[in-house]
Amino acid sequence: MKHLLIAIGLSVLLVACGESQMISKANSGDPQAQFELAMAYREGKEIQKDLQSSFKWLKEAAKGGHLEAQFELAKDYAVEAEGNRETARLGVGTAIKYFARDYGFAVQWFHAAAEKGHVGAELELAKLYFAGWGIKQDDAKAKEWAEKAKANGNKDADKLLADIAAGNRPKPGHGTVPENPASAS
């Protein structure tokens, strides 16, 4: 029993040292460490769950060029307040306070990730162009990005391409969000 307790204590110490090293790397600007720290905070893995800190580190990693962080951040901006992500379960008021839906920023980050070949971002960017949410509606660009997503293996691209061809645009309701602040077009 005594050996088991010692082993558990050593495990906790090693996790704490690893956490400290990750935080140190994140603070020094390492995008991979920032992304890993963001996900650890989001999931409560080996660290206390803290969604505000998760969002902060995700933004830092995205700014540092981390592809998956750019995609995750764009999803956060696009869907947090809709109740589709973990933070929205905190309640709409709290989700909006920290993670307000902003299709303009979603476009910015989906565009950054799509330009680097992120297949999910390619499709999401196509959807935003088609809907005109956060960016000027542009069926040609929607089709272009959906075709890239399809060519890169995204199985959901066919449905969007069919909707574009048929003009089955999403219902209005979120389209009043200002255009992309980064002026991506």
PAZA-435507 format. One record per residue: x, y, z of N, C-alpha, C in turn. Coordinates in Angstrom, 3 decimals. Example, Ala and Ser with C-alpha at 12.3 -4.5 7.8 and 13.67 -1.06 7.14 Angstrom:
> nu_nv_nw_cau_cav_caw_cu_cv_cw
> 13.190_-5.690_7.800_12.300_-4.500_7.800_13.200_-3.300_7.800
> 12.850_-2.250_7.080_13.670_-1.060_7.140_12.900_0.030_7.870
This chain:
> nu_nv_nw_cau_cav_caw_cu_cv_cw
> 0.828_-1.192_0.000_0.000_0.000_0.000_0.870_1.254_0.000
> 1.941_1.211_0.822_2.839_2.356_0.920_3.487_2.638_-0.439
> 3.877_1.579_-1.165_4.506_1.751_-2.478_3.524_2.333_-3.492
> 2.274_1.940_-3.388_1.244_2.469_-4.278_1.072_3.968_-4.063
> 1.036_4.381_-2.795_0.903_5.805_-2.481_2.106_6.602_-2.967
> 3.279_6.031_-2.845_4.493_6.705_-3.333_4.427_6.833_-4.849
> 4.004_5.773_-5.535_3.886_5.806_-6.995_2.867_6.852_-7.437
> 1.754_6.934_-6.748_0.729_7.943_-7.078_1.287_9.339_-6.845
> 1.983_9.525_-5.738_2.598_10.827_-5.444_3.596_11.233_-6.505
> 4.424_10.285_-6.952_5.395_10.581_-8.014_4.689_10.924_-9.321
> 3.616_10.227_-9.625_2.846_10.518_-10.844_2.294_11.934_-10.808
> 1.746_12.326_-9.673_1.200_13.677_-9.524_2.312_14.705_-9.679
> 3.481_14.422_-9.094_4.615_15.334_-9.208_5.066_15.461_-10.657
> 5.146_14.342_-11.378_5.557_14.378_-12.788_4.551_15.153_-13.633
> 3.274_14.953_-13.397_2.240_15.695_-14.125_2.383_17.180_-13.838
> 2.582_17.541_-12.573_2.737_18.950_-12.207_3.959_19.555_-12.880
> 5.056_18.810_-12.953_6.264_19.320_-13.619_6.019_19.472_-15.117
> 5.335_18.512_-15.709_5.011_18.598_-17.131_4.097_19.777_-17.410
> 3.131_19.996_-16.526_2.206_21.124_-16.660_2.978_22.434_-16.583
> 3.894_22.510_-15.635_4.700_23.709_-15.455_5.558_23.969_-16.693
> 6.128_22.910_-17.258_6.952_23.042_-18.459_6.093_23.499_-19.634
> 4.885_22.947_-19.766_3.994_23.348_-20.845_3.623_24.820_-20.701
> 3.299_25.243_-19.491_2.944_26.642_-19.246_4.127_27.551_-19.558
> 5.308_27.121_-19.181_6.511_27.908_-19.459_6.718_28.054_-20.971
> 6.586_26.955_-21.704_6.731_27.008_-23.164_5.645_27.891_-23.787
> 4.425_27.754_-23.293_3.319_28.566_-23.817_3.585_30.045_-23.569
> 4.046_30.365_-22.365_4.364_31.757_-22.040_5.498_32.312_-22.883
> 6.393_31.431_-23.347_7.512_31.896_-24.165_7.146_31.979_-25.645
> 5.860_31.673_-25.983_5.396_31.876_-27.349_5.385_30.653_-28.243
> 5.522_29.462_-27.683_5.506_28.226_-28.470_4.054_27.887_-28.846
> 3.675_28.025_-30.145_2.280_27.789_-30.548_1.777_26.374_-30.246
> 2.640_25.360_-30.377_2.206_23.994_-30.082_1.896_23.854_-28.597
> 2.736_24.408_-27.743_2.485_24.357_-26.298_1.234_25.156_-25.952
> 1.042_26.289_-26.609_-0.160_27.100_-26.367_-1.413_26.320_-26.735
> -1.364_25.611_-27.882_-2.514_24.812_-28.308_-2.771_23.672_-27.322
> -1.719_22.969_-26.941_-1.880_21.855_-26.000_-2.423_22.346_-24.657
> -1.953_23.493_-24.212_-2.436_24.064_-22.955_-3.912_24.468_-23.091
> -4.268_25.047_-24.227_-5.669_25.416_-24.473_-6.569_24.192_-24.409
> -6.146_23.106_-25.033_-6.958_21.886_-25.039_-6.999_21.255_-23.648
> -5.887_21.330_-22.920_-5.876_20.795_-21.552_-6.862_21.565_-20.682
> -6.838_22.896_-20.779_-7.793_23.707_-20.015_-9.226_23.413_-20.453
> -9.460_23.248_-21.744_-10.809_22.995_-22.249_-11.350_21.669_-21.739
> -10.508_20.653_-21.751_-10.952_19.306_-21.400_-10.739_18.964_-19.924
> -10.016_19.814_-19.201_-9.710_19.514_-17.813_-8.763_18.345_-17.683
> -7.866_18.187_-18.664_-6.894_17.086_-18.662_-5.656_17.489_-17.877
> -5.443_16.817_-16.777_-4.264_17.013_-15.939_-4.105_18.461_-15.464
> -5.177_19.214_-15.544_-5.180_20.607_-15.107_-6.644_20.959_-14.831
> -6.877_21.921_-13.970_-8.260_22.293_-13.678_-8.903_22.909_-14.913
> -10.102_22.470_-15.232_-10.836_22.990_-16.386_-11.048_24.487_-16.210
> -10.699_25.239_-17.250_-10.819_26.691_-17.216_-11.039_27.160_-18.654
> -12.292_27.373_-19.017_-12.628_27.677_-20.405_-12.160_29.062_-20.840
> -12.097_29.996_-19.920_-11.571_31.319_-20.252_-10.090_31.217_-20.614
> -9.321_30.486_-19.836_-7.899_30.297_-20.128_-7.724_29.509_-21.418
> -8.591_28.535_-21.647_-8.529_27.766_-22.886_-8.660_28.690_-24.094
> -9.649_29.564_-24.057_-9.889_30.475_-25.168_-8.697_31.419_-25.359
> -8.151_31.911_-24.255_-6.983_32.813_-24.313_-5.812_32.134_-25.016
> -5.492_30.909_-24.616_-4.350_30.208_-25.194_-4.623_29.764_-26.625
> -5.874_29.464_-26.921_-6.228_29.107_-28.291_-5.987_30.290_-29.225
> -6.368_31.491_-28.783_-6.117_32.697_-29.585_-4.624_32.917_-29.789
> -3.842_32.720_-28.738_-2.396_32.913_-28.865_-1.791_31.921_-29.859
> -2.206_30.655_-29.763_-1.693_29.636_-30.679_-2.102_29.941_-32.119
> -3.341_30.384_-32.302_-3.817_30.730_-33.652_-3.013_31.897_-34.222
> -2.780_32.904_-33.394_-1.970_34.048_-33.843_-0.553_33.618_-34.200
> -0.071_32.577_-33.533_1.264_32.047_-33.797_1.312_31.148_-35.017
> 0.174_30.972_-35.699_0.138_30.195_-36.927_-0.205_28.728_-36.775
> -0.631_28.293_-35.589_-0.966_26.879_-35.371_-2.270_26.558_-36.112
> -2.183_25.659_-37.084_-3.300_25.347_-37.977_-4.550_24.876_-37.241
> -4.411_23.888_-36.393_-5.586_23.346_-35.694_-6.165_24.376_-34.731
> -5.309_25.206_-34.140_-5.791_26.271_-33.253_-6.615_27.277_-34.046
> -6.186_27.593_-35.256_-6.948_28.523_-36.095_-8.335_27.961_-36.391
> -8.398_26.669_-36.705_-9.682_26.024_-36.990_-10.562_25.990_-35.744
> -10.009_25.581_-34.616_-10.786_25.518_-33.370_-11.279_26.901_-32.952
> -10.432_27.907_-33.088_-10.820_29.268_-32.728_-11.958_29.753_-33.626
> -11.865_29.476_-34.917_-12.940_29.857_-35.844_-14.246_29.186_-35.444
> -14.180_27.895_-35.090_-15.398_27.203_-34.646_-15.949_27.844_-33.385
> -15.056_28.222_-32.475_-15.516_28.878_-31.253_-16.267_30.159_-31.588
> -15.713_30.974_-32.459_-16.371_32.224_-32.828_-17.692_31.967_-33.559
> -17.761_30.902_-34.336_-18.970_30.638_-35.131_-20.088_30.002_-34.325
> -19.767_29.153_-33.352_-20.842_28.364_-32.744_-20.959_28.399_-31.233
> -20.061_29.032_-30.526_-20.131_28.986_-29.068_-21.496_29.386_-28.520
> -22.011_30.515_-28.948_-23.252_31.027_-28.375_-24.471_30.258_-28.845
> -24.300_29.352_-29.782_-25.437_28.569_-30.277_-25.685_27.322_-29.444
> -24.846_27.062_-28.474_-25.070_25.904_-27.604_-24.476_24.619_-28.131
> -23.634_24.704_-29.165_-23.070_23.503_-29.751_-21.718_23.112_-29.184
> -21.164_23.931_-28.327_-19.845_23.652_-27.793_-19.896_23.690_-26.266
> -18.862_23.182_-25.670_-18.780_23.037_-24.218_-19.094_24.326_-23.464
> -18.509_25.433_-23.872_-18.675_26.663_-23.110_-20.106_27.172_-23.148
> -20.829_26.872_-24.206_-22.207_27.339_-24.291_-23.068_26.703_-23.215
> -22.668_25.546_-22.707_-23.426_24.889_-21.645_-23.331_25.645_-20.324
> -22.450_26.625_-20.266_-22.360_27.451_-19.065_-23.573_28.362_-18.956
> -24.321_28.479_-20.025_-25.450_29.394_-20.094_-25.171_30.441_-21.156
> -26.193_30.823_-21.870_-26.018_31.732_-22.999_-25.329_33.016_-22.577
> -25.720_33.589_-21.440_-25.112_34.842_-21.005_-23.616_34.709_-20.795
> -23.195_33.646_-20.125_-21.773_33.430_-19.879_-21.049_33.135_-21.181
> -21.642_32.298_-22.026_-21.008_31.967_-23.306_-20.829_33.213_-24.152
> -21.845_34.046_-24.201_-21.753_35.260_-25.003_-20.729_36.215_-24.400
> -20.673_36.288_-23.080_-19.720_37.196_-22.431_-18.283_36.855_-22.820
> -17.944_35.568_-22.806_-16.567_35.180_-23.076_-16.324_34.726_-24.504
> -17.330_34.188_-25.149_-17.130_33.555_-26.445_-18.218_33.980_-27.429
> -18.498_35.260_-27.506_-19.592_35.736_-28.342_-19.398_35.309_-29.797
> -20.487_34.880_-30.384_-20.458_34.488_-31.789_-20.076_35.717_-32.602
> -19.128_35.557_-33.461_-18.693_36.635_-34.324_-18.260_36.001_-35.636
> -19.172_36.026_-36.609_-18.878_35.386_-37.882_-17.726_36.068_-38.611
> -17.506_37.358_-38.359_-16.374_38.039_-38.982_-15.051_37.423_-38.562
> -14.895_37.190_-37.250_-13.675_36.549_-36.771_-13.627_35.084_-37.198
> -14.786_34.433_-37.259_-14.823_33.048_-37.742_-14.284_32.992_-39.166
> -14.724_33.912_-40.012_-14.237_33.949_-41.391_-12.723_34.139_-41.401
> -12.252_35.080_-40.592_-10.816_35.370_-40.542_-10.005_34.111_-40.239
> -10.425_33.372_-39.217_-9.650_32.208_-38.798_-9.896_30.990_-39.679
> -11.133_30.800_-40.172_-11.362_29.716_-41.139_-10.522_29.966_-42.389
> -10.464_31.232_-42.822_-9.690_31.576_-44.013_-8.210_31.268_-43.798
> -7.676_31.631_-42.649_-6.264_31.368_-42.350_-5.975_29.867_-42.396
> -6.846_29.067_-41.805_-6.643_27.613_-41.785_-6.882_27.003_-43.170
> -7.888_27.489_-43.886_-8.194_26.961_-45.226_-7.042_27.237_-46.189
> -6.446_28.410_-46.081_-5.308_28.758_-46.951_-4.146_27.787_-46.749
> -4.074_27.182_-45.572_-3.008_26.214_-45.276_-3.455_24.782_-45.564
> -4.667_24.624_-46.119_-5.135_23.305_-46.521_-5.951_22.536_-45.499
> -6.474_23.184_-44.464_-7.311_22.485_-43.483_-8.673_22.217_-44.129
> -8.989_20.945_-44.344_-10.189_20.546_-45.085_-11.470_21.008_-44.392
> -11.540_20.881_-43.080_-12.724_21.330_-42.352_-12.926_22.828_-42.502
> -11.831_23.575_-42.452_-11.917_25.029_-42.602_-12.353_25.410_-44.011
> -11.914_24.658_-45.002_-12.322_24.932_-46.384_-13.847_24.858_-46.511
> -14.427_23.812_-45.931_-15.881_23.654_-46.030_-16.615_24.715_-45.221
> -16.150_24.990_-44.014_-16.817_25.999_-43.192_-16.740_27.380_-43.833
> -15.615_27.707_-44.440_-15.474_28.981_-45.141_-16.445_29.037_-46.316
> -16.582_27.941_-47.038_-17.533_27.876_-48.143_-18.957_28.148_-47.648
> -19.308_27.560_-46.507_-20.647_27.774_-45.937_-20.885_29.238_-45.599
> -19.867_29.892_-45.032_-20.026_31.302_-44.658_-20.127_32.193_-45.890
> -19.360_31.894_-46.931_-19.500_32.644_-48.189_-20.896_32.451_-48.773
> -21.395_31.231_-48.745_-22.708_30.938_-49.315_-23.818_31.641_-48.535
> -23.709_31.627_-47.207_-24.735_32.249_-46.364_-24.585_33.766_-46.309
> -23.358_34.245_-46.512_-23.110_35.675_-46.361_-23.036_36.085_-44.903
> -22.588_35.181_-44.055_-22.479_35.467_-42.627_-21.039_35.852_-42.308
> -20.837_37.102_-41.920_-19.507_37.577_-41.559_-18.672_38.011_-42.736
> -19.203_37.842_-43.916_-18.485_38.189_-45.138_-19.529_38.394_-46.236
> -19.169_39.138_-47.257_-20.106_39.379_-48.360_-20.452_38.051_-49.040
> -21.743_37.844_-49.230_-22.213_36.624_-49.880_-21.584_36.521_-51.265
> -21.039_35.325_-51.570_-20.350_35.130_-52.839_-20.441_33.651_-53.210
> -21.389_33.333_-54.086_-21.604_31.935_-54.471_-20.397_31.345_-55.195
> -19.708_32.156_-55.990_-18.539_31.652_-56.723_-17.440_31.228_-55.747
> -17.184_32.040_-54.727_-16.162_31.682_-53.732_-16.634_30.520_-52.866
> -17.931_30.481_-52.578_-18.474_29.356_-51.808_-18.236_28.057_-52.581
> -18.529_28.090_-53.867_-18.339_26.897_-54.702_-16.859_26.530_-54.799
> -16.003_27.541_-54.962_-14.558_27.293_-55.062_-14.028_26.595_-53.813
> -14.405_27.098_-52.621_-13.922_26.486_-51.387_-14.554_25.124_-51.149
> -15.824_24.962_-51.507_-16.473_23.654_-51.350_-15.827_22.619_-52.270
> -15.469_23.036_-53.468_-14.794_22.113_-54.389_-13.406_21.733_-53.877
> -12.698_22.683_-53.268_-11.398_22.358_-52.657_-11.588_21.345_-51.537
> -12.604_21.574_-50.713_-12.878_20.650_-49.605_-13.190_19.255_-50.144
> -13.983_19.197_-51.197_-14.337_17.904_-51.795_-13.086_17.223_-52.357
> -12.274_17.978_-53.075_-11.047_17.427_-53.654_-10.096_16.916_-52.578
> -10.173_17.508_-51.403_-9.310_17.098_-50.289_-9.951_16.046_-49.393
> -11.093_15.510_-49.832_-11.689_14.378_-49.144_-12.810_14.666_-48.163
> -13.313_15.887_-48.118_-14.407_16.191_-47.194_-15.713_15.657_-47.790
> -16.304_14.692_-47.116_-17.502_14.026_-47.623_-18.757_14.895_-47.548
> -18.733_15.938_-46.715_-19.894_16.811_-46.578_-19.946_17.890_-47.656
> -18.903_18.006_-48.447_-18.843_19.050_-49.472_-19.899_18.854_-50.557
> -20.227_17.608_-50.881_-21.227_17.348_-51.930_-22.570_17.982_-51.600
> -22.985_17.891_-50.339_-24.272_18.473_-49.952_-24.247_19.988_-50.127
> -23.168_20.626_-49.724_-23.080_22.072_-49.880_-23.046_22.452_-51.356
> -22.318_21.711_-52.169_-22.277_21.994_-53.605_-23.673_21.861_-54.220
> -24.432_20.862_-53.771_-25.807_20.703_-54.254_-26.671_21.873_-53.807
> -26.512_22.314_-52.567_-27.271_23.468_-52.070_-26.912_24.737_-52.841
> -25.643_24.908_-53.150_-25.227_26.077_-53.927_-25.866_26.036_-55.307
> -25.806_24.862_-55.956_-26.384_24.714_-57.302_-27.885_24.969_-57.296
> -28.572_24.543_-56.234_-30.026_24.696_-56.147_-30.447_26.030_-55.533
> -29.494_26.776_-55.007_-29.822_28.044_-54.358_-30.491_27.876_-53.011
> -30.260_26.744_-52.363_-30.848_26.465_-51.046_-30.020_27.132_-49.950
> -30.121_28.441_-49.898_-29.352_29.228_-48.939_-29.926_29.054_-47.533
> -29.071_29.091_-46.509_-29.579_29.010_-45.130_-30.534_30.164_-44.847
> -31.454_29.913_-43.934_-32.410_30.959_-43.564_-31.679_32.122_-42.924
> -32.138_33.335_-43.183_-31.502_34.490_-42.538_-31.711_34.425_-41.024
> -30.942_35.160_-40.320_-31.068_35.170_-38.873_-29.748_35.459_-38.206
> -28.658_35.053_-38.854_-27.345_35.342_-38.294_-26.555_36.242_-39.230
> -27.167_36.677_-40.295_-26.457_37.426_-41.313_-26.262_38.893_-41.008
> -26.695_39.355_-39.852_-26.537_40.763_-39.529_-25.219_41.058_-38.833
> -24.402_40.013_-38.641_-23.104_40.202_-38.009_-22.228_40.995_-38.971
> -21.470_41.971_-38.485_-20.639_42.769_-39.374_-19.672_41.927_-40.202
> -19.267_42.497_-41.327_-18.323_41.776_-42.186_-17.006_41.522_-41.463
> -16.239_40.660_-42.025_-14.948_40.258_-41.487_-14.087_41.478_-41.199
> -13.646_41.647_-39.965_-12.825_42.804_-39.629_-11.474_42.779_-40.338
> -11.045_41.598_-40.783_-9.760_41.518_-41.470_-9.929_41.754_-42.967
> -11.159_42.005_-43.395_-11.481_42.273_-44.799_-11.076_41.149_-45.744
> -11.147_39.896_-45.265_-10.899_38.765_-46.148_-12.066_38.674_-47.118
> -11.753_38.438_-48.328_-12.829_38.322_-49.318_-12.559_37.220_-50.285
